[in-house]
Amino acid sequence: MRQVKTSAISDLISRLCIEANVRLRPDMRKAIRTALKKEKNTGAKSALGLLLENAAIACTDRIAICQDTGLVVVFMDIGQEVRIAGGPLKQAVDRGVRDGYRNGYLRKSVVFSPIARKNTKTNTPAILHTAVTPGNKIKIWVMPKGFGSENKSAMTMLNPSDGERGIIDFVVDTVKKAGPEACPPFVLGIGIGGTFDYAAYLAKKSLLRRIDRKNPDKKLAALEKKILNAVNNLNLGPMGLGGKTTALGVNILSYATHIAGLPVAVNMNCHATRSAYGVI
Amino acid sequence: MRRLDLPLKNRDMRSLKAGQRLLLSGTVYTARDAAHKILVGLLKSRKRPPIPLKGIAVYYAGPTPARPGRVIGSCGPTTSSRMDGFTPALLKAGVKIMIGKGRRSAKVKEAIKRYKAVYFLAPAGCGALLSKKITKKKAVAYKDLGPEAIYKLEVEDFPVIVGIDPKGRDV
């Protein structure tokens, strides 16, 4: 049994919080550069140019790409040959987030209660998804999720007969409703199948995949392409100023589901799709 | 690009057209969800707000903390439509300029026309870049709200697009 101390987990999460918030993911930068070359619309071109300039300033000055440094979602794969020592895991995660947000000069955007709405001043608690996997490592993904886009996410329970057409229509409709305030160009995280809650979890998790990596499932890869084309024909464009780049990427994760159901969840993400990864 | 000083002169205000790109310099006050709720509550109960509202520019933003030696952290616009319910009351009280991101409701558009105000769009998701356009920052009210406090900012050549002009035309 390999032993991992909770302090090591906190330290890593703290670093990943800062990293994710100040350094735009290389796949995102690449996608924006490619879109800039392809766009003909001058408004869209200037908006994409600003996004690259913004990312460069954030990286050099070590300040947040976006002032909405998000609610932190942590995905953790815990090897089943690991023993975690030094206190409760969830406390270690929250300690890491608290330290990262303090030391990285990141915004504290979390309230204790969705009704009373008093700021916790530490950006905690985080949301933690754990999975027990083979091996003796702990893999950690930190995803700060901004709410300009999160607020525009949607989920539906389609009929099985609605099929691919129904999925595409629902995603396109969700993007239309999201509009310029959700900060296009978007990355769409889509979860299909499972149950009501699991589809939403898959939608969130799908956003961890680099958008320049193809979906290993050929049918899903084809569906991603169809959705991307449909969304990019909406002429919403970067910052909503028109153009072909309404989305930079579409990521789908799917799971088995019930004979009577076709759950679909769309997690909207902005052009600052952020995450950072580390392993212990 | 056209440069304008805040507060806007009547002549400048009348000349604005939806879609124009401008660089603004002068004073703006940040206010978002929580501050809006409090300000409009004060107006309703005829109490004095902690900042003068007449003629001011309100920026829908909640910045990240400043690194040592810096004026401010990342400071881009937040979604304006969440403020829509409070906006007509603030325009009635004298607010002339709003800066944010995204669409506004029909009621806000009407109020903009009635009170001859303007709604500007700032580049969304460019908080790091916009932080360079802010030369001064002072928390002036509701400091306990953290990022939702009201900050008085001095901006210089702050890039915006006219979103809804005083005639009610929408970009």
Interface residues (C-beta under 8 A of the other chain):
Chain A: A47 L50 L51 E53 N54 A55 I57 A58 D61 R62 I63 A64 I65 C66 Q67 D68 T69 Y105 L106 R107 K108 S109 R117 N119 K121 G148 N151 G179 P180 E181 A182 C183 M239 G240 L241 C270 H271 A272
Chain B: A34 A61 G62 P63 T64 P65 A66 R67 R70 G73 S74 C75 G76 T78 T79 S80 S81 K101 G102 R103 L121 P123 A124 G125 C126 G127 A128 L129 S131 K132 L145 G146 P147 E148 I161
